[in-house]
Amino acid sequence: AILADGSVVTWGHPASGGDSSAVQDRLRNVKQIEATNAAFAAILADGSVVTWGDPDTGGDSSDIQEELKGVRQIEASYGAFAAILADGSVVTWGDIDAGGDCSKAQQQLKQVRQLRASHGSFAAILSDGRVVCWGNPDIDSESCQVPEGLCDVKEIHASGHAFAAMLADGSVVTWGDADFGGDSSMVKDQLKDVQQIQSSRRAFAALRQNGSVVTWGDLADVMPDNRINGLVGVCELCATSGAFAAKLVDGTVVTWGYKYVGGDCQEVSSRLRNVHQLSGSNGAFAALLEDGQIVTWGSPYAGGDSSGLQDRLCPDVRKRRRTRLDGNRLALVLEG
């Protein structure tokens, strides 16, 4: 959790980043935290980076610490981190098999404005709207192959082994493993005027300007029942590893996908009123209500059960502004 004073509180398995005592004195003025499967990276106000957790998945950045200055953004794959520096170049560390080595793409990684990561690869949007990808060619060979002529990319989203790029004209281009949403040909004609894209591990969902939703990828994530059919009036989408949640204009929420990772919100549906913001971890959702309360559902091992933390989560509802779920961990940003 990032507290109002910029410090950090952690809990959970010590070897996976739940114990930050070794770097606690350096965790001051923290602005952003990202997580791999078992490590954290925090960007400080001065653009430096502090890491902790499993050294094999990015918890140890000592070898490149001198390069990590003026960091603007950090993105995490399953086992590696990538950082955009002030000059638009990129530095990576962590598991090589998860994109921790960008040396083969280094010459192209200039004037980078956004990074996105799948399970084992990264995609970078350059200032001119082109895209550069790198990662493990054995595991993510298809997602490392950028479609020829791809340009005017506004933003990119990733599933486990595929990418979806939203272009400046509101259309969408996908690539990667078809079983993970890399093939959107069946819904290509519907992917117009897209405003937002969210991804689970094996599927994508796109919110159109008219408030309708288009989904593609693994059918278990996309169409488990008829709740998504004809869904309109959507103003925000969110996703876990196997489920989606849609916030409607009336402040209520509709979910679909695997129940155990948040696809069924029936148990808390009566509390999901006047929802302000949705956040998702690997297996759970958190809804921030207009009155500052937080409602969670999904796997209790991924932040879905916050009943024992309600006192800690509500020190002053007037200060709560943002919630974020990273991996299997819940992070709160409290602002005065």
N, C-alpha and C positions, 0 to 999 in steps of 0.2 A: 504494500500500500504506500502511495506517495502522500505524505501529509502536507498540511498547509504551509509548513515552514521549509518544505523541500527535502525533508529527511525521509527515510524509508523504513518500513516495518515489514518483516517477512516471517512466514511460518510454513510448515510442511516438512517434507523429507529433507534433512540437512544436506545430503549429497546432491540433491537436485535444485539447490538454491534456497531451500527453506531456512538455512542458517547463513546470514550475511555478516556475522560478527567480525570476520577477518578483514572486511572492507568498510565496516560501519562508520569509521571516522572519516572516510572519504565520501560517503553518501550525503552530500550537502548540496542544496540548490539543484535538486534533480528535476529535470524537465520532461523526460520520456524514459519509459522502461519497455524493453522488448524481451521475449523469452523463446529459447529453443526448447527441446524436449526436457532438458535438465540443467539449464543455465540461464542467467539473466545478464542483460547489458543495460546500463543506465547512462543517458546523456546528461551531463551537468550543464549549468547555465553558461559556463565558459567554453563549451564545445568539446570538453574532454570526455572520456568514457571510463566507467568503472564496471568490471565484470566479476561475477562470482557463480559458483555452482560447479558442475562437472567440467573439468578442463578439456575433455575430449569433444565436448559439444559446445565449445565457445566460452566456457567459464574462465579460461586463462588467456588473456590478451597481452601478456607481458612481452612477447616477441615483437609485437607491432604497436606497442603503446606510444612510441614516439611519433608514429604516423597518425594516430588518432587524436588529431587536433582540429578544431574548427568543424566538428561533425554536425551536419544538418539533419540527417535522418539515419536510423538503423532499421534494418529489416532482418527477420530471422526465418530460416528454413527449419527442418526438423533437427538439424545438428550443427548449423553454422550461422554466422552473422555476416552481414554486409553493411558498410557504412558509406554514406555520401559525404564527402568533405566539402569545405567552403568553395574550393576551386572546381567542383563538379566531378572530381575523380572518385574512385571507389576503392575501399580497403576491405578485405575479407579475412575471416579467421574461423577456426573450428574444424569440423569434420570435412576432409577433402571430398568424401563421397556424398556430401550434402551441400556442395557449392562453396566450400570454404577456400577454394583456390580459383581465382579469376584470372590467372596469369595469361591464359590463352586468349582472353577477350580484353586484356588490359589496354591495348592500344586503341580499342574502340570506345572504351569507357571514359569519355570526356564530355563535359557539360551534361552530366546526368541530372535529371530533375525528379525522378521517382524510381523506387525499387519495389519489387514484389517477389515473394518467394513461394514456390510450391514445396512439396516434401523434400526434394533433393536438388532443386535448381532455382536460379534467380533470373528475373527479367528486369531490365533497366530501360526506362524511357529517356531518350536524349532530348535536348532542348529543341531539336528540329522535328520531334514527333516520331522518329524512328525508334526501333527496339533492338536491344542486344541481350542475348541469353547465354548463360553458362551453367554448368553443373556436372553431374555424373552421367556420362554418355551411355553407360550400361543400364542404369536404372531409369533415367529420364531422357532418353535419346530423342523421343518425339517432342517433348516440351522444350528441348533446347534448339529445335529447328524453327526459327521464325519464318512465317509465311513470306514468300517473295513479294516485294513491293509494299509491304506494310508501312504506312505512314499516317501522319495526322492523328496519332494516338493521344488521347486525353488522359486515360488512366487504364491500369491493368489490374486484374484480379486473378487469383490462383486457387485451383482445387488441389488434390493430392498430387496429380501428375498431368495437369493441363493449365493453360492460361486462357483468359478471355480479355480482349482489349476493347474498350469503348472508344470509338473514334469521335472526332470533333463534330461530325454530322449526326451523332446519336445512333449510328449503326454499331454492330459488334462483330469482331473477328476472333475466332478461337483456333487453338492448335494444341497438340499434345495427345495423350491417350484418349481414345474415343470413349472408353469405359469410365473415364473421369470427367467427361464433358468437353473433351477436345474437339468433338464433332457436333456442330450446331446446325447442320444443314437442314434438319427436319423443321426447325423453327426460324430459319433465316429470314423469311418474309415477315415474321412478327417482330423481329429485332430492329425496330425503328423507334426513333424518339426516346431512346433509353436514357434515363436519368441516374440510375444506380444499379450496380451489380453486387451480388453477394454470392459466396461459394461455400459449399460444404466440402467434405473430402472427395465426394464422387459426383457432384452436380453443381449447377449454377442456377441462380434466379435473377432475373432482370426486371426492374421496375420501370414502366413506361410513363411518359408524361401524362397520359390519361388516367393514371392510377391503377392500371391493370398489371398483371405479373406474367412473365414468360419464363418457363423452366426447361432445362435440358440436362442430360447426363444420365446417371444411373437411376432407373425408375423407382427403386426403393426409397431414394431420397426425394425424388421429384413428385411422384404421384402415388402415395400410399393410400389415399382415399379421395373422396370428392370434395374435400374442403378447399382445394386450390382452384377447382373448376369454377370459372365465372367470378373469381375474386376481384373486386373493384374497390375503389376508395382507399387504396393503399398509399401511405405517404413515407414509409420507411421500411427497409428490409434488414434482417440480421440473420446470422447463421452460426450453427455449431458444426461439429464434424459430420453429423448425419441428420440435421434437421434445420428447418427455416422458421422464422417468426416474422410476421408482417404487422406493423402498427398501422391502424386505420385512422382516417381523419377524425373519427369520433373519440379517439383515445383508447380504444380497445385493441386487443391483440388476437391474431389468428396464427396457429402453428400447424406444421405438418412435417412428417419424417419419422425417424425412429423415436419411440416414446422415451427410452432410457437416456437419450441425449437431448431432451427438450422438445421433442415433436408433439407432445401432448401436454397442454397447460391446464387441463380440466380442474386439477386439484386447487389451483390458485386463480382460476378464471374470475371468480367473484371479486378478487382484489385488483385485477388488471383493468382499472378504470383511470382515466385521466393520465395515461402513460406519457411521459415526457421524452424518454430516451430508452433504447434497447442496446444491450451489449451481450456478446456471446463468447464463451470459452470453447474448449474442445467438446465439452459434453453438457453444458448448462447455459441457461439464459439469465440475465438480470435486467429487470425493468425499473427504471427510476421514475417515480411518480411526480406529479406536479407539486405535491406537498412535501417532497423530500424523502418519502419512504422508499424502501427498496424491496422488490418482490423477486424471488429466485425460484427456478424450477429446473428439473433435469437431474443428471447424476449428482448425488451428494459428494462424490469424490472429485467433482470438477467445479464445485461452487454452487451446486443446485440447492443445497440446504444451508441457509444462513440463519436458521432459528437460534443457534447458540451464540451468534455474533451480533444480534440486533442492538444490544446496548452499545457495542463498540462502533457499529455502523451508524448510530444516530447520536453522536455527541452534540451536534447542533444542526438541525435540519436546514437552518437558514444558510449554512455554509456549504451544503452539498451542491455541487454543480455537475460533476461528471463521474460516471462509473466506467470501469473497463475490466474485461475478463481476458487474461493472457494465459493461454495453455490451460492448465488446470487450476489457475490461481485468480482470485478476485483482487482487483486493485481499485482503490478509491482515490480521487483527487478532491481534496477539500479546499475550497477557496474562500477567503474572507470577503 
